[in-house]
Amino acid sequence: MPVYREKLWPTPWIYIVSLLLVPSSILVLAPVSMPAGIVTGIVLYLAVVGALSLTAPVVEVLDGRLRAGRAEIELAHTGEAVAAEDAAARAERGTGLDARAFLVIRGWVQPVVRIPITDPADPTPYWLVSSRRPKELAAAINGSRRPE
């Protein structure tokens, strides 16, 4: 059983805003065919909802490993994880961001956790991971890390 697990689902407003595809498709295709516009709008909306849902990354701490999206790292190769919210999270994602960092961030999840990488063979200085529960994620990482 994972120490921590979270799926970074899009917020409901993203699904609601995506509904604008339906009237947009109707507007574009109405001169050609109204039924084609309606069907195209519904198909586009379902495709967007499916893509957003299927590509939502999982953040998981399990068996001494951190998995963020498709990437995994042993916690023995990580330093002290730090949670950032509000202004600190904005700085981490913006002006304080290192271009070499590994990112699993989503625009609809503001808080982030910064996980330093201590492996000297790894050129990545840290991972920056979005989380709706950043303090819990940082505590799970810091509590599960096994010293080398």
N, C-alpha and C positions, 0 to 999 in steps of 0.2 A: 504494500500500500504506500502511495507517495506521501512524503512529509508535507509537500505543498503541490497543489495542482490548480491551474487556472487557464481557462480558454479566453482569449482576448476577442470576444464577440463584439461586433459593431453595436453602437448604441441604437435604440429604436428610431431616433430621428433620422438616421441615415437611410433606414428602410422606408420611412415616410417620404423623405425627400426624393428617393428613387422612384416613387410613384409618379413623379412628374414626367417620367418617360412615356407613360400611357397617353396623356393629352398631347404631348409633343409629337408623338408618332401619328396620332390622329390628325393633328394640324398639318403635318408634312404630307401625309398620304391621302388626306380627304379629297383633293382634286382628282386623284387617280381612282381610289376606291375606299369608301368609309370602312367596310368590313376588314379590308387589308390593314388599314391604320390601327383599328382596334386590336386585331390579332397580333400585329407587329409590336404594339405597345405592351401588350400582356407578355409576349414571349421575351422581349427585352427586359422587362421588370423581373420576370422569373429568373432570367439568366444572371442579372446583377445580384439578386438575392442569393442565388445559388453560389455564385463566385465569392461573394463576401462571406458567406457561411462556411464554405468548404476551405477557404484559405485563411481562416482565423487561426493564428498560431496558438500552440499550447506551451505554457511555461510550467515546468515541473521539476521538483527536487525529489530524487529517488535513488536510493542505494549509492550515496556518495557522488552523484552526478547531477549536473544541472542541464536541463534540456530547454532550449528556447527556440521555438519553431523547429527547423530541421537540424539545428546545430546542437552539439552536446560537448560538455567539458567535465572532467573530473574535478570535484570540489577541492581536491588537494592542490590543484594548480590555480586556485583563486585566493584573493586576499579578502579583507573585511568588506562585505557588501554594505552599501549605504543607500537608504531610501531617500528620495527627494520628492517633495510636493510643492505645488504652487509656484512661487518665484524661483525657487531652487531647481525645480523640474524644468521650467522654461529655460533657465541658464544652461542646464545640462544638455538639453536638446538644441540649444541655439549657440550663444557666444562661447560657452565653455566646452563645446563639443570638439573632440579630437577626430580628425578625418580618418585615422587608422582604427577607430573603435568599431566593434561589431555591434550592429543595431538590430533590435527587434522592438521597434517602437511603432505605435499606431496613433494617429492623430486624434482619435476619439477616446484615448485613454491618457489623461494628462500625467499622473504620477509615474515616476520611473525609479529603477534601482540600478545603481552603478556597481559593477562587480569587477574589481581589478584582477588582471591576469598576472600571475607570478611566475609562469613558466618562461625561463629565459630564451627558449627556442621559439616562442610564439611572438611574432611582431605586433600582435594586437595588444594595446595597453589596457583595455577594459571592454566589458560588455555593458551596453546600456539597454535595459529591458523595461518595457511598459508593464505596469501592473495596477490593477484597481485596489489592491491591498499591499502596497509597497513595504510597509513595516513587517507584515507577516512573511513576505517573500525574503526580505533581508534576514530576518530572524531564522527562517528555515535554512537558508544558505549558510549563515554563520554557525548555526547549531549542528549542521550535518557535515561540515568540513572536517576532513581527516588530515592530520598533519603528515607531511611526507616523511 
